[in-house]
Amino acid sequence: MKIEHLVYKGIYKLTLLIFMASTSMSILACSSITTKTSVERENIEAQNNLGSLYEYGQGVPQSYDEAFKLYQGAAEKGLASAQYNLAELYYDGLGVNQDYTKALNWYQKAADQGMAEAQFIVGLMHHHGRGVAQDYSKALEWYLRASDQEYSRAQNNIGDMYENGVGVSQNYERAFEWYFKSANQKQDNSLSQNSLGIMYEEGRGVRRDLSKAKEWFNKACSNGIESSCADYDRLTKYN
């Protein structure tokens, strides 16, 4: 038996035990309101965690239907991570008919609780008109909320909007600023790194600097952007 399987099986058993224990405890009379609230939250979180095990088939047979039921139960009780997970199933049509409107509804609930990734997705859906009428102003509003939490993908998309004049007046300097913020985050920064390479090479929003263009293309290349690898090689060969 593979070690990974044993680990997943162990995680499943532990999560199931927590879920069962939390459920049993929640029906007991609690003398302390604080203790009761804590038990209820543990129960909801365990329900969401068990849903994840079913969604990905970790320690249990994969079942999107079971995942959906568990996520829905926890989401209706207000758990942001469960609301996000439920939205993902609606968005992808897993365990339920694909429904962008319902997906947006649940993303919105998680976003309203301050989840940066959900805020970004709400912005993305307004940007592309999925589950809602296309609205660039709303998209920017939600990208900015996620950006306030240093969410790299949102910062990159704001840069795109300024670079291309989508929902805002075209402004290469502002685009450069947002790409730079995104590129210096610890993750999800390869697209903005590539964009910085282009802007430095073409002198858009910043003084032309082929050395810095190579630097950013190289970083984007290291993070998996193939076109950046080609651009880095090209600039290295001819400059």
Order of alpha helices (4+ residues) and beta strands (2+ residues): alpha-alpha-alpha-alpha-alpha-alpha-alpha-alpha-alpha-alpha-alpha-alpha
